[in-house]
Amino acid sequence: MHACVVHGAGDLRVEERPYDGPGPGEIAVAVALGGICGSDLHYYHRGRVGDFAVSEPMVLGHEVVGHVAALGPGVGGPDAPTVGAPVAIHPATPCGVCRECARGARNVCAHTRYLGSAAHTPHVQGGFAQRLTVPAGQIRQLPPGLDLRRAVLAGPLAVALHAVRRAGEVRGRRVLVTGAGPIGCLVVAALRHAGAAEVVACDLHEGPLRIATEVGATATARADRPDDPGWAGVFDVAVEASGAPTGLRSCVERVRRGGIVVMLGLLPPGEIGLLGNVAVTRELELRGSFRFDTEFDEALSLLAQGLPVDPVVTHTFPLEASVAAFETARDRTVASKVLLDLSDRA
């Protein structure tokens, strides 16, 4: 089988990888589509995501869907998928025994194995491969009527849903979202679904802001234009989805006294400047938001119900054009969510 493998910063290759089939308790999936995430882009362009650096070749990708190719020994029963069934793959396997898992915070389990992640060594190989074998518990059969092209958004939508959950009650509130990339736009859609009265999306480029409007933003603001009318007023909640220190500054500056800032985008490694005195004197709440857990199943359900997020997907490339796909995905002026088509054409 072929896979999309990062060897270091700027070194991305499509190469042959071994495939041994599923072992006991595992399911093999013929991967059809994979979404290029911001973390995949960081691994390719910088060789790292935050503090997680690539130290050995690693298959990228954790937003993947496809069809069941084979069931391993011991996988069966009335709830088991059949060969050929369309499925999505939850990318995380938390340990299940640590304090975080015990209190229901499995998304921050320090021992989690996450597809396409360099957080541990050996790295966890990802899903941008024509065949992927995972524990059966990571497999989700798609709800009736949900096609693969929409289902591939389950992972990033789950990230957005978790961030909205971290924000608390947003019904009737005015919310700022800094960064209108794929995650930011899905946060907009999730906020509107949760009942936010106003959602203002902020970005440096007009293209992402158009998509944000299509998925539910009630107004937009250009990040490089302080006099943009979209900045008018204060916000009850702000979600920082850009991963840029300037985005976090905007959130801290523009939420009301006693407001909530959800930090979602991964910032550059090391220390950054923070308006600490503003956070103190206004009694702001800064809340981190990392990955997701049960929100993955909620995301699949919402996608099956027709949550309006289709404009987020802008491009699809074949696996053999992975470098072109990654270069396109980094250009925020033309692309939002870029997909890889991993279908076996042999």
C-alpha positions in Angstrom: 0.0 0.0 0.0 1.0 3.6 -0.4 1.0 6.3 2.3 1.8 10.0 2.8 4.9 10.1 5.1 6.7 13.1 6.7 10.4 12.7 7.3 11.1 16.2 8.6 10.4 19.8 7.9 9.7 20.2 4.2 10.2 16.5 3.5 6.9 14.8 2.5 6.9 11.6 0.5 4.4 9.2 -0.9 6.0 5.8 -0.4 5.3 2.1 -0.1 4.4 0.9 3.4 3.8 -2.7 4.7 0.3 -3.9 5.5 -0.2 -7.0 7.6 -3.9 -7.0 8.1 -5.9 -6.8 11.4 -4.9 -8.7 14.5 -7.1 -9.8 17.4 -9.7 -7.1 18.3 -8.8 -5.0 15.3 -10.5 -3.8 12.1 -8.8 -2.9 8.9 -10.2 0.0 6.8 -9.7 0.8 3.2 -9.2 4.5 3.6 -11.1 6.6 1.0 -10.7 10.2 2.1 -8.5 12.1 4.6 -8.7 15.7 5.6 -5.4 17.7 6.0 -5.4 19.3 9.4 -3.5 22.2 10.7 -1.3 19.9 12.7 -0.4 17.9 9.5 0.6 21.2 7.9 2.8 22.1 10.9 4.5 18.7 10.8 5.2 19.2 7.1 6.3 22.8 7.1 8.0 23.0 10.5 8.7 19.4 11.5 6.7 19.9 14.7 3.4 20.8 16.3 4.0 23.0 19.3 6.3 20.9 21.5 5.8 17.7 19.5 8.7 17.3 17.0 9.1 14.6 14.3 12.1 12.4 15.0 11.4 9.5 12.7 9.3 9.0 9.5 5.6 9.2 10.3 2.5 8.7 8.3 0.4 11.8 8.7 -3.4 12.1 9.0 -6.1 11.6 11.6 -9.2 12.8 9.8 -10.0 9.7 7.8 -13.0 7.7 6.5 -13.4 4.7 4.3 -14.9 1.2 4.2 -14.2 -1.9 6.3 -11.7 -4.1 4.6 -11.4 -6.9 7.1 -12.3 -7.9 10.6 -9.6 -9.3 13.0 -10.1 -12.4 15.2 -12.6 -11.8 18.0 -14.4 -8.9 16.2 -18.0 -9.8 15.7 -21.5 -9.7 17.1 -24.6 -7.8 16.2 -23.0 -4.4 16.6 -19.8 -5.1 14.6 -19.6 -3.6 11.1 -19.6 -5.8 8.1 -16.9 -5.8 5.4 -17.6 -3.0 3.0 -19.5 -0.8 5.5 -18.7 2.9 5.4 -17.0 4.0 8.6 -15.2 6.9 10.3 -12.3 6.4 12.6 -12.0 8.1 16.0 -8.3 9.0 16.1 -7.6 8.6 19.8 -7.0 5.6 22.1 -6.7 6.9 25.7 -5.3 4.6 28.3 -8.6 4.3 30.2 -7.0 4.0 33.7 -5.4 7.3 34.5 -6.9 10.1 36.7 -8.0 12.1 33.6 -9.7 9.1 32.0 -11.4 8.3 35.3 -12.9 11.8 35.6 -14.2 11.8 32.0 -11.4 13.9 30.5 -10.0 11.3 28.2 -9.1 13.9 25.6 -6.2 15.1 27.9 -5.0 11.6 28.8 -1.2 11.9 28.8 -0.9 8.3 27.5 -3.3 8.7 24.6 -2.1 7.3 21.3 -3.4 9.6 18.6 -3.2 8.9 14.8 -0.4 10.8 13.1 1.1 12.2 16.3 4.7 12.8 17.3 3.8 13.3 21.0 5.4 10.0 21.8 8.3 8.0 20.5 7.9 5.7 18.6 5.4 8.0 16.9 1.8 6.9 16.2 1.5 6.3 12.5 -1.5 8.1 10.9 -4.3 7.5 8.5 -3.1 8.9 5.2 -2.5 5.3 4.0 -4.6 3.1 1.7 -5.0 0.6 4.5 -5.3 1.4 8.2 -5.7 -1.1 11.1 -7.0 0.2 14.4 -8.7 -1.3 17.5 -12.3 -2.0 16.9 -13.3 0.6 19.5 -12.1 3.4 17.2 -14.5 2.5 14.4 -17.8 4.3 13.9 -20.3 3.1 11.4 -21.8 6.1 9.5 -25.4 7.1 10.2 -27.7 6.3 7.3 -27.5 8.9 4.5 -24.2 10.4 5.6 -21.7 10.2 2.7 -17.9 10.0 3.2 -17.2 13.5 1.9 -19.3 15.0 4.8 -18.2 12.4 7.3 -14.6 13.3 6.9 -15.4 16.5 8.7 -16.3 14.6 11.9 -12.9 15.1 13.5 -12.5 18.8 13.0 -16.2 19.4 13.8 -15.7 17.4 17.1 -12.8 19.8 17.9 -15.2 22.7 17.4 -17.9 21.1 19.5 -15.5 20.5 22.3 -14.4 24.2 22.2 -18.0 25.3 22.4 -18.6 23.0 25.3 -15.6 24.5 27.1 -17.1 28.0 26.6 -20.2 27.0 28.6 -23.6 28.3 27.9 -23.5 30.4 24.7 -27.3 30.6 23.9 -28.2 34.2 23.3 -24.7 35.4 23.6 -22.3 37.4 21.4 -19.2 35.4 20.5 -15.9 36.3 18.7 -14.0 33.7 16.7 -10.5 34.7 15.8 -9.2 32.7 12.8 -11.6 31.5 10.0 -9.7 28.5 8.9 -11.5 25.1 8.7 -11.6 24.8 12.5 -12.7 28.4 13.0 -15.5 28.1 10.5 -16.6 24.8 12.1 -16.6 26.6 15.5 -18.9 29.2 13.9 -21.3 26.5 12.8 -21.2 24.8 16.2 -21.8 28.1 18.0 -24.8 28.9 15.8 -26.2 25.3 16.4 -25.7 25.9 20.1 -27.9 29.0 20.0 -25.3 31.9 20.0 -27.2 35.0 19.0 -24.2 36.7 17.2 -21.0 35.2 16.0 -18.3 37.5 14.6 -15.5 35.7 12.6 -12.2 37.5 12.3 -9.4 36.7 9.8 -6.8 38.4 7.7 -8.3 37.2 4.4 -11.6 37.7 2.6 -11.9 34.1 1.4 -12.1 32.5 4.8 -14.5 35.2 6.0 -16.8 34.4 3.1 -16.9 30.7 4.1 -17.5 31.7 7.7 -20.5 33.7 6.6 -21.8 30.8 4.6 -21.7 28.5 7.6 -23.4 30.9 10.0 -21.3 34.0 11.0 -23.6 36.9 11.6 -20.7 39.4 10.9 -17.0 39.4 10.1 -14.0 41.5 10.9 -10.7 41.9 9.2 -7.9 41.2 11.7 -5.7 43.9 10.0 -8.3 46.6 10.1 -8.9 47.9 13.6 -11.7 50.2 12.3 -13.6 47.4 10.7 -17.3 47.7 11.8 -17.3 44.0 12.8 -15.1 44.9 15.8 -17.8 47.2 17.3 -19.0 46.4 20.8 -17.8 43.8 23.3 -18.2 40.0 23.3 -19.4 37.6 26.0 -17.2 34.8 24.8 -14.2 34.6 22.5 -12.7 31.5 20.8 -9.1 31.8 19.6 -8.8 29.4 16.6 -5.9 30.9 14.7 -3.0 29.8 16.8 -1.5 33.3 16.5 -0.5 35.4 19.5 -2.2 38.4 17.9 -5.5 36.4 17.8 -5.2 35.7 21.5 -4.6 39.3 22.2 -7.7 40.3 20.3 -9.8 37.8 22.4 -8.4 39.1 25.7 -8.9 42.7 24.7 -12.4 42.4 23.3 -14.4 40.2 25.8 -16.4 41.9 28.4 -15.4 42.0 32.1 -15.9 38.6 33.5 -15.9 37.1 30.0 -14.6 33.8 28.8 -11.7 33.2 26.3 -11.4 29.7 24.9 -7.8 28.9 23.7 -8.2 26.4 20.9 -5.5 27.2 18.3 -2.0 25.8 19.2 0.4 28.7 19.7 4.0 28.8 18.6 6.3 26.8 21.0 7.9 28.6 23.9 6.6 31.6 25.8 4.4 34.3 24.3 3.3 37.7 25.5 0.0 37.7 27.3 -2.1 40.7 28.6 -2.0 39.2 32.0 -3.0 42.4 33.8 -6.1 42.7 31.6 -7.1 39.2 32.4 -6.6 39.9 36.1 -8.4 43.2 36.4 -11.3 42.2 34.3 -11.5 38.8 35.9 -11.4 37.0 32.6 -11.6 33.2 32.4 -9.0 31.6 30.0 -9.9 28.0 29.2 -7.9 25.6 27.2 -9.5 23.3 24.7 -7.7 20.2 23.3 -9.0 17.7 20.8 -12.2 15.9 21.7 -13.8 12.7 23.0 -17.5 11.8 22.8 -18.0 14.9 20.6 -16.9 12.7 17.7 -20.2 10.8 17.8 -22.2 14.0 18.2 -20.4 15.4 15.1 -21.3 12.4 13.0 -24.9 12.8 14.1 -25.0 16.6 13.3 -23.4 16.0 9.9 -26.1 13.3 9.1 -28.8 15.8 10.1 -27.4 18.3 7.6 -25.4 20.9 9.7 -24.5 23.4 7.0 -20.7 23.0 6.8 -20.1 21.8 3.2 -18.4 25.1 2.1 -15.5 24.3 4.4 -14.3 21.6 1.9 -12.7 23.4 -1.0 -10.2 21.0 -2.7 -9.6 17.3 -3.2 -6.2 15.8 -4.4 -5.2 12.3 -5.2 -2.7 10.7 -2.8 0.1 10.9 -5.4 -0.3 14.7 -5.4 0.1 15.0 -1.6 2.8 17.7 -1.8 0.6 19.8 -4.1 -2.3 19.2 -1.6 -0.2 20.4 1.3 1.0 23.4 -0.5 -2.5 24.3 -1.5 -3.8 23.8 2.1 -1.2 26.3 3.4 -2.5 29.0 1.2 -5.3 30.5 3.2 -6.3 32.9 0.4 -7.5 30.0 -1.8 -8.2 26.9 0.4 -10.0 25.9 3.5 -10.3 22.1 4.2 -8.2 20.1 1.6 -8.9 16.4 1.2 -6.7 13.6 0.0 -8.3 10.9 -2.0 -6.7 7.6 -0.9 -8.9 5.3 -2.8 -7.0 2.3 -4.2 -6.9 2.7 -8.0 -5.0 -0.5 -8.7 
